[in-house]
Amino acid sequence: MNRVLVSCLLVAGLVAGGAAYAGRTSIPDRLTAGRANQTVSLPGLVSDTSRTTDLNLVNLAGSAATCTVSLVDADGAAIGEAATVALQPRSQRSLADVFSRLGASGVSEAQAAVSCTREFYAWAVIPDRATGRASVVKPVAAEAVADKRGGNSDGKPCGTGILCFERKGVVHRPTPEEPVKRLAFAVPPGTYKRVKMGLDVTVGPWFTGQPDGKHLIYWFVLNKNFDMLGMLYFRGPDSYTALARYGIHLLHPDKLKLVKPFQAVPGHTYRCENDLDMAGGTITITVTDRGTGQVTKLVGAANVSQLTTKAKDKFLIDMAFPEDVNPDEVPGYGWTYANVQIQAYTR
């Protein structure tokens, strides 16, 4: 099926009725409109041998709009060229194969930054020719991708050969308007033997549409998925497990996996600690119930002996999944994430 036709069918499902925009100044419930001149982000866009990304824009206003679209990397640096798109009042435009359109040759992963002069909506469709399926990427506010509260500051020494990064208090409560939160921490160039990360998560309701789906606790990487220090999910009723993935310099299908039976209880707060001791050759993920003291551990072997960083490298932490992007990944509406800490050891 033609990709533009797929996009049109999807927007028809996202909005209400055939004349979806006639006389409207806002989009339907559970979709987030971008304000005039606001920048929104579409994370997790890909372009490889089987997948392309089509980016779609809707002008929700009764006046003509001009939108700017660019691809950026994990550091926010532009990839390829920015595109300027003119939209008539209450109209839609599709940028098929946006990586090629913006001249981002040789790039396999990026996020899009989109802004318009009028109220707008933007989303992406990623068709997979190998499977015949397509995933949808919904927008998040730019501040959800680059933390405004000093998220890009360097770590501070907190012991001999140790750098510490910290965010105290609540950092994220997922909602349909802001399902995902990303924290970014600039890492000084160096060689690190061990990296520990911890956060508190208060479990909310299991996602109604798929309670046994993967509820993301954290995705912890250096710059991008290729260098994954750890990733942890909880599954709910009918599955009740803690599942972890990790691996440095590995494509995602090659990431190592740890699984253990675990029944997270809604309303309970858990301290989740990801200890990648590369010099010691181990990874230990510890989940501690703050109320009962019950401890669950997932233990595996580190696949590298050290981690070397360069200028502009960043530790990234994502909390919670967006809805309807990957079939087995579900949002964490009503969950709470707090008290993030990272310790990076140079010795």
Buried (B, 14 or more C-beta within 10 A) or exposed (E): EEBBEBBEEBBEEBBEEEEBBEEBEEBEEEBBBBBBEBBBBBBBBBBEEEBBBBBBBBBBBBEEBEBBBBBBBBEBEBBBEBBEBEBEEBBBBBBBBBBBBBEBEEBBBBBBBBBBBBBBBBBBBBBBEEEEEBBBBBBBBBBBBBBEEEBBEEBEEEEEEBBBBEBEEEBBBBBBBBBBBBBBBBBBEBEBBBBBBBBBBBBBEBBEEBBBBBBBBBBBBBBBBBBBBBBBBBBBEEBBBBBBBBBBEBEEEEBBEBEBEBEBEEEBBBBBBBBBBBEEEBBBBBBBBEEEEEEBBBEBEBBBEEBEBEEBBBBBBBBBBBBBBEEEBBBBBBBBBBBBBBBBBBE
